[in-house]
Amino acid sequence: MTATIKTPEDQIESFYDALSESYDAMTGFESRFVREKPYFRFFVERHAIASALDAGCGTGFHALLLSQLGVRVTATDVSQAMIDKLIVHARRLNLKLQTLQASFETLSHRISDRFDAIFCLGNGLPHILDKRELDNILRGFHQLLRPGGTLITQTLNYDRILKDRPHILSTTEYEQRTFIRSYQYENDQIVFQVQAIDRSTGVPIGAPISIPLRPLRHDQLLNTIADAGFTNVKSYGGLSLPEFDYDKSKDLVITATAKALDTPVNKDDAHQPMERRS
């Protein structure tokens, strides 16, 4: 009997399928609408976003938020279980959007629309372990944007994480459960692990689930996005667009503009490298 070998895409799908039932509780789904809506209203108005692709949408928080702001949204995720949760939320909120189960790698082949913006949030890109594959994904994102369209990515600040090497990333309490997100450091990768704990007994609920990540540093990701044909590549320390700090920012948010495919990109003009603060 031949054993089934899981591809990286299969591993990501299985990880988020397993996480789907707890994902909203773990990420504070309901409480985030009030906090994050002003940030996304600013994005929509500043970049004149009428249509958007939410790549790696999870249970749909950002897709639903954009839809509430009047944006035509296509929401995609590698996990059908996550998509199913999104559909339930959309019905409850009386919102209409398009959904598609698809990996980052296949989006440019499966979607014919062109968008005003692509959002790739929630630390999705570090799941791509192979550099060449990430290059292809970002070129695919460029292809899916209209000329002048906007790419917005959000990852954790791995410059800070690799310097401080925290084990416990975060803990979230919800009803009778505590969710512990932790990191284990293995060579050039990080193993991301999630464990649920019964609050009343302190006993783990089931086995932990884990997946490898490729920690993408600030300069590395900016250069990769510029190499994919984007210009005006800028970095921030969060969705409210504070200044990025290598040592202190929790998140790395990048905005970039898609050039027309027949317009050469001057890499020197694509972005100005930040001066690292000690």
C-alpha positions in Angstrom: 0.0 0.0 0.0 1.4 3.4 -1.0 1.3 6.1 1.6 -0.4 9.4 0.7 2.1 12.2 0.7 0.7 15.6 1.7 1.8 18.6 -0.3 2.4 21.9 1.4 -1.0 23.1 0.1 -2.7 20.0 1.6 -1.0 20.7 4.9 -2.3 24.3 5.0 -5.8 23.1 4.1 -5.8 20.5 6.8 -4.4 22.9 9.4 -7.1 25.5 8.8 -9.9 22.9 8.4 -8.9 21.7 11.9 -8.8 25.3 13.2 -12.1 26.5 11.6 -14.4 25.6 14.5 -12.3 27.7 17.0 -11.0 30.4 14.6 -13.6 33.1 15.4 -13.2 32.6 19.1 -9.5 32.7 18.8 -9.3 35.8 16.7 -12.1 37.9 18.4 -14.3 37.9 15.3 -17.2 40.1 16.6 -15.2 42.6 18.6 -12.9 43.5 15.6 -15.7 45.1 13.5 -15.8 48.3 15.5 -12.0 48.5 15.9 -11.0 47.9 12.4 -13.8 49.4 10.3 -12.2 52.9 10.3 -9.0 51.5 8.9 -10.7 49.8 6.0 -12.9 52.8 5.3 -9.7 54.7 4.9 -8.2 52.1 2.5 -11.4 52.1 0.4 -11.6 55.9 0.1 -7.9 56.5 -0.3 -7.5 53.9 -3.1 -10.9 54.2 -4.7 -11.7 50.5 -4.1 -14.9 49.3 -5.7 -13.8 45.7 -6.1 -11.5 43.6 -4.0 -10.0 40.1 -3.7 -9.5 38.8 -0.1 -6.9 36.1 -0.6 -6.7 33.8 2.4 -10.0 35.1 3.8 -10.3 32.7 6.7 -13.9 32.9 8.2 -14.3 36.1 6.3 -13.9 39.0 8.7 -12.1 41.3 6.3 -14.2 40.3 3.3 -17.4 41.0 5.3 -16.1 44.3 6.5 -15.2 45.4 3.0 -18.7 44.2 1.8 -20.3 46.4 4.5 -18.4 49.3 3.1 -19.9 48.7 -0.4 -17.0 46.9 -2.0 -17.7 44.0 -4.4 -15.7 41.2 -2.8 -14.4 37.9 -4.0 -13.2 35.9 -0.9 -10.9 32.9 -1.3 -9.3 30.4 1.0 -7.6 27.0 0.7 -9.8 25.7 3.5 -13.4 24.9 2.5 -14.3 24.7 6.2 -13.3 28.3 6.5 -15.3 29.3 3.4 -18.3 27.5 4.9 -18.0 29.6 8.0 -17.8 32.8 5.9 -21.0 31.9 4.1 -22.9 31.5 7.4 -21.6 34.9 8.5 -22.6 36.5 5.2 -26.1 35.2 5.4 -26.5 36.3 9.0 -25.3 39.8 8.1 -27.3 39.8 4.8 -24.2 40.4 2.7 -23.5 39.1 -0.7 -20.0 38.2 -2.0 -18.3 35.6 -4.2 -16.4 32.8 -2.6 -13.9 30.3 -4.0 -11.9 27.5 -2.4 -8.4 28.0 -3.9 -4.8 28.3 -2.9 -2.7 31.4 -3.5 -0.9 29.6 -6.3 -4.0 28.9 -8.4 -5.8 32.2 -8.1 -4.5 33.9 -11.2 -5.4 30.7 -13.2 -8.9 30.4 -11.8 -10.1 34.0 -11.6 -10.6 36.1 -14.7 -11.7 39.3 -13.0 -9.4 42.2 -12.3 -9.6 44.0 -9.0 -9.0 47.5 -7.6 -7.4 45.9 -4.6 -6.1 42.6 -3.2 -5.9 42.1 0.5 -3.7 39.3 1.8 -3.9 39.6 5.6 -3.7 37.5 8.7 -0.1 36.3 8.2 -0.9 34.2 5.1 2.3 34.7 3.1 4.6 33.0 5.6 2.8 29.7 4.9 4.6 29.7 1.5 7.9 28.0 2.3 9.5 28.1 -1.2 10.9 31.4 -2.5 10.1 30.7 -6.1 6.6 29.8 -5.2 6.1 33.1 -3.3 7.6 35.0 -6.3 5.0 33.3 -8.6 2.1 34.1 -6.2 3.0 37.8 -6.0 3.3 38.0 -9.8 -0.2 36.3 -9.9 -1.5 39.0 -7.6 -0.1 41.6 -9.9 -1.9 40.0 -12.8 -5.2 40.0 -10.9 -5.0 43.8 -10.3 -6.1 46.5 -12.7 -3.2 48.9 -13.6 -2.9 51.2 -10.6 -4.6 48.7 -8.3 -3.4 48.2 -4.7 -1.9 45.3 -2.9 -2.2 45.3 0.9 -0.4 42.5 2.8 -0.2 41.9 6.5 2.3 39.6 8.2 3.8 39.5 11.6 7.1 41.4 12.2 9.6 38.6 11.9 12.5 40.9 12.4 11.3 41.4 16.0 10.3 37.8 16.4 13.6 36.4 15.2 15.4 38.8 17.5 13.4 38.1 20.6 12.4 34.5 19.8 9.3 34.4 21.9 7.8 30.9 22.6 4.2 32.0 23.5 3.0 34.2 20.7 -0.4 35.0 22.3 -3.2 33.6 24.5 -6.9 34.2 24.0 -9.6 33.3 26.5 -13.1 32.5 25.2 -15.9 31.1 27.4 -14.4 27.9 28.9 -11.3 27.7 26.6 -7.9 29.3 26.4 -6.2 29.3 23.0 -2.4 29.3 23.2 -0.5 30.2 20.0 3.2 29.3 20.2 6.3 29.1 18.1 9.1 26.6 17.9 12.3 27.6 16.0 13.8 25.1 13.6 16.7 26.2 11.4 15.3 28.7 8.8 11.6 27.9 9.6 9.2 28.4 12.5 6.7 25.8 13.6 3.4 27.5 14.5 1.3 25.6 17.0 -2.2 26.1 18.4 -3.4 24.4 21.6 -6.8 24.7 23.3 -6.9 24.4 27.1 -9.9 23.8 29.3 -10.0 26.9 31.6 -11.6 25.1 34.5 -9.2 22.2 34.7 -6.1 23.4 32.8 -6.2 20.2 30.8 -5.4 20.4 27.0 -8.4 19.9 24.7 -7.2 17.4 22.1 -3.8 17.4 20.5 -2.1 20.6 19.4 -2.2 21.4 15.7 0.9 22.8 14.0 2.3 24.0 10.6 5.7 25.3 9.4 6.1 28.9 8.5 8.8 30.8 6.6 9.6 34.0 8.6 9.6 36.8 6.1 11.7 39.8 7.2 10.8 43.4 6.3 13.4 44.0 3.6 13.1 40.6 2.1 9.3 40.9 1.6 9.5 44.5 0.3 12.1 43.4 -2.3 10.1 40.4 -3.3 7.0 42.5 -3.8 8.9 45.1 -5.9 10.5 42.2 -8.0 6.9 41.0 -8.8 6.3 44.3 -10.7 4.9 46.5 -8.0 5.9 50.1 -7.3 5.3 52.6 -4.5 6.0 49.8 -2.0 5.5 51.1 1.5 5.7 49.5 4.9 3.8 50.2 8.1 3.6 48.8 11.6 -0.1 47.9 11.5 -3.4 48.4 9.7 -3.8 51.9 11.2 -0.6 52.7 9.2 1.8 53.7 12.0 5.5 53.9 11.2 7.2 50.5 11.0 9.7 49.8 13.7 12.0 46.7 13.2 12.3 46.1 16.9 8.9 47.1 18.3 6.1 46.7 15.7 3.9 43.7 16.2 2.9 43.6 12.5 4.3 44.4 9.1 1.7 45.9 6.7 2.8 46.6 3.1 0.9 48.6 0.5 2.0 48.5 -3.2 0.7 49.6 -6.6 0.4 47.4 -9.6 2.1 48.8 -12.8 0.7 48.1 -16.2 2.3 44.8 -17.5 4.0 46.6 -20.4 5.4 49.3 -18.2 9.0 48.6 -17.0 9.5 48.9 -13.2 12.6 50.8 -12.1 13.6 48.8 -9.0 15.3 51.9 -7.6 12.0 53.7 -7.7 9.9 50.8 -6.5 10.6 51.5 -2.8 13.0 53.4 -0.7 14.7 51.1 1.8 14.1 52.0 5.4 17.0 53.1 7.6 17.1 50.6 10.4 16.9 52.1 13.9 19.1 50.5 16.6 
